[in-house]
Amino acid sequence: MSDQLTDFNDLHVAAGLDAVKRQLLSVLTDTRGSFEGVESNNLPPEPPSEIYDQENEQGFKQAGRNEDWEHSLDRTDKDVIRPHVGNLELILLNDPRWEGVLSYCDFSYRIVFRKQAPIQSQLGEWTDADAARLRTWFHRAYFMPPPPRAEIVDAILIAAQRHRFHPVRLYLEKLRWDGIDRLDFWLKDTFKSPAPDEYLSIIGPKFLAPRYFKWVAQSLVLHQSGRPSQ
């Protein structure tokens, strides 16, 4: 497999969000002059910021919670909960303290905290330190032996992938069209391209179409199939 990075998603996975930010800022600095004179009414309206909290809200509710779930926990003869992945998953999916906390980002392929977790973690991406905090939490909250790290990592991944989301898809789906056709002219209107209008009207939509498929259509198919995108 080639080590060459092909897009911002690859850069995010390989080097983190700070590297993506630096790359984007360098591009925006170089092209800042291209946006001079662009009127605000040439730009599509921003979607409401609350879409990231409201979209797919039902999907972040606990899936199939059973009020008697604690009776399903595997225990020893002395009634001690065994610290294996099956029990850890059951706890993460049913304990009210974890409701709506974990999710899986299909854009970055990362586990993220959508709400404050009961382990004093920060909102955002899951870190190695969170595994250590969660190990202590399981031990104290359920009086079980401290679970092995591998069991914790497997359980957190399984639980998070029950609540998948794609931030770019959510953003694009909530954009509201204002009735103005832009696809044929967006290269000229945005970047003041000097190329002939007929040429720009052909390549403009073709440039955006594969990106739409990757971010929206493909993510929908993969989201339904439960497989990560490539």
C-alpha positions in Angstrom: 0.0 0.0 0.0 1.3 3.4 -0.9 2.3 5.8 1.9 1.3 8.8 -0.1 -1.5 10.9 1.3 -4.3 11.5 -1.2 -6.7 13.9 0.7 -7.4 15.8 3.9 -9.0 12.7 5.4 -5.8 10.7 5.0 -3.8 13.6 6.4 -6.2 13.7 9.4 -5.7 10.0 10.1 -1.9 10.2 9.7 -1.0 13.4 11.4 -4.1 14.7 13.2 -6.4 17.8 13.0 -3.6 20.3 13.5 -1.9 19.2 10.3 -5.1 19.5 8.4 -5.6 23.0 9.9 -2.1 24.1 8.8 -2.6 22.8 5.3 -6.0 24.5 4.9 -4.7 27.8 6.2 -1.7 27.7 3.8 -4.1 27.1 0.9 -6.5 29.9 2.0 -3.6 32.3 2.4 -2.4 31.6 -1.1 -5.9 32.0 -2.6 -7.1 34.9 -0.5 -7.0 37.3 -3.4 -9.3 35.0 -5.4 -12.2 35.9 -3.1 -11.9 39.6 -3.3 -15.0 41.2 -4.8 -17.2 38.1 -4.3 -20.6 39.3 -3.1 -22.2 37.6 -0.1 -25.3 36.8 -2.1 -23.2 34.5 -4.4 -22.6 32.1 -1.5 -25.1 29.5 -0.3 -26.7 30.0 3.1 -25.0 28.5 6.2 -27.0 25.6 7.7 -28.0 26.1 11.4 -25.3 25.1 13.8 -27.6 23.0 15.8 -27.7 20.4 13.0 -24.8 18.6 14.6 -26.8 18.1 17.8 -30.2 17.4 16.2 -29.3 15.3 13.2 -29.8 11.6 13.7 -30.7 12.2 17.3 -32.6 9.0 17.5 -29.4 7.1 16.4 -27.6 8.4 19.5 -30.1 7.0 21.9 -29.3 3.8 23.6 -30.0 0.9 21.2 -32.3 -1.8 22.5 -31.9 -1.0 26.2 -33.3 -3.6 28.5 -34.2 -2.6 32.0 -33.0 -6.0 33.2 -29.7 -5.7 31.4 -27.6 -6.0 34.6 -29.0 -9.5 35.1 -27.4 -10.4 31.8 -23.9 -9.6 33.0 -21.6 -12.6 33.2 -20.5 -13.1 36.8 -18.3 -15.4 38.8 -19.6 -17.9 41.4 -19.0 -15.1 43.9 -21.2 -12.7 41.9 -18.3 -10.6 40.7 -18.7 -9.2 37.1 -16.1 -10.6 34.8 -14.0 -8.0 33.0 -14.4 -9.2 29.4 -15.5 -7.4 26.3 -19.0 -8.8 26.3 -19.7 -7.3 29.8 -18.0 -4.0 29.0 -20.0 -3.6 25.8 -23.3 -4.3 27.7 -22.4 -1.7 30.3 -21.5 1.0 27.7 -24.7 0.4 25.8 -27.1 0.4 28.7 -25.6 2.3 31.7 -27.6 5.7 31.7 -24.3 7.5 32.4 -23.1 6.6 28.9 -26.3 7.4 27.0 -25.5 9.5 23.9 -21.8 9.8 24.9 -20.1 7.6 22.3 -20.2 7.7 18.6 -18.1 6.8 15.6 -17.1 9.4 12.9 -17.2 7.8 9.4 -15.2 10.8 8.1 -12.1 10.4 10.4 -12.7 6.8 11.3 -12.3 7.8 15.0 -14.2 7.2 18.2 -15.5 10.5 19.5 -17.3 11.8 22.7 -20.4 13.6 21.7 -21.3 14.4 25.3 -19.4 14.5 28.6 -18.4 11.0 29.7 -18.4 9.9 33.3 -14.6 9.5 33.2 -13.5 13.2 33.1 -12.6 13.0 29.4 -12.7 15.9 26.9 -15.3 16.2 24.2 -13.9 15.1 20.9 -11.7 12.2 19.8 -11.0 9.2 22.0 -7.4 9.1 23.3 -5.1 6.5 24.9 -5.5 8.3 28.3 -9.3 7.7 28.1 -8.6 4.0 28.0 -6.8 4.3 31.3 -9.6 6.4 32.8 -12.2 3.9 31.6 -10.3 1.0 33.1 -10.5 2.7 36.5 -14.1 3.6 36.1 -15.2 0.0 35.3 -13.3 -1.2 38.4 -14.9 1.4 40.7 -18.4 1.6 39.3 -19.0 -2.1 39.0 -16.5 -3.6 41.5 -15.0 -5.8 38.9 -11.3 -6.6 38.4 -9.6 -3.9 36.2 -10.3 -4.9 32.6 -7.4 -5.6 30.3 -6.7 -2.7 27.9 -7.5 -4.8 24.8 -10.9 -5.7 26.2 -11.7 -2.0 26.8 -10.6 -0.9 23.3 -12.7 -3.6 21.7 -15.8 -2.8 23.8 -15.5 1.0 23.2 -15.2 0.5 19.4 -18.2 -1.8 19.3 -20.3 0.5 21.4 -19.3 3.6 19.4 -20.1 2.0 16.1 -23.7 1.5 17.2 -23.9 5.3 16.8 -22.2 6.3 13.5 -22.3 9.7 11.9 -20.6 11.6 9.0 -20.1 15.3 9.7 -19.7 16.3 6.1 -22.8 14.4 5.0 -24.8 16.0 7.9 -23.7 19.4 6.8 -24.5 18.9 3.1 -27.9 17.4 3.8 -29.0 20.4 5.9 -28.0 23.0 3.3 -31.1 24.8 2.0 -31.1 25.7 -1.7 -32.1 29.3 -2.3 -33.2 28.8 -5.9 -30.0 30.2 -7.5 -28.2 27.9 -10.0 -24.5 27.9 -9.1 -22.9 24.6 -10.4 -22.2 25.9 -13.9 -20.7 29.1 -12.7 -19.1 28.5 -9.3 -15.5 28.4 -10.6 -16.0 31.8 -12.3 -18.0 33.4 -9.5 -15.7 32.1 -6.7 -12.3 32.1 -8.2 -12.7 34.6 -11.1 -11.5 32.0 -13.5 -10.7 33.5 -16.9 -11.5 30.3 -18.8 -14.5 30.3 -21.3 -17.9 30.1 -19.7 -18.8 27.0 -21.7 -15.7 25.1 -20.5 -16.3 26.1 -16.9 -20.0 25.0 -17.0 -18.8 21.6 -18.1 -15.9 21.0 -15.6 -17.5 22.8 -12.6 -20.2 20.1 -11.9 -17.8 17.3 -12.9 -15.3 18.5 -10.3 -17.9 18.5 -7.5 -19.8 15.3 -8.4 -17.2 12.7 -7.3 -16.7 14.6 -4.0 -20.5 14.6 -3.4 -20.5 10.8 -4.0 -17.6 10.2 -1.7 -19.0 12.4 1.1 -22.7 11.7 0.8 -23.9 8.9 -1.4 -21.1 6.5 -0.6 -21.2 7.2 3.1 -24.9 6.4 3.1 -24.3 3.0 1.5 -21.4 2.2 3.8 -23.3 3.5 6.8 -26.2 1.1 6.1 -23.8 -1.8 5.4 -21.8 -1.2 8.6 -18.5 -1.2 6.7 -15.9 1.6 6.9 -15.3 3.6 3.8 -12.0 3.3 1.8 
